[in-house]
Amino acid sequence: MNQFDLAEFEAQIHELLTAYQRLQSDYDTLKAAHEAEAQRNREIRERLSGVIERIRALEAEAGKV
């Protein structure tokens, strides 16, 4: 039968916890970047919508003349 090596098991657990913490940190960083990008996209859409409305108003005004 194989002998259970407690020190090796503890080392593996430590490695897994370290990897988990690194992945959690990476996830949090990516999530924050995604949220910032989504906010930026919303702002750009709003600005673009305003530009389109101004163009339509100018077109309507030009059509009246």
HELIX and SHEET records of a PDB file:
HELIX    1   1 LEU A    6  LYS A   64  1                                  59    
END                                                                             
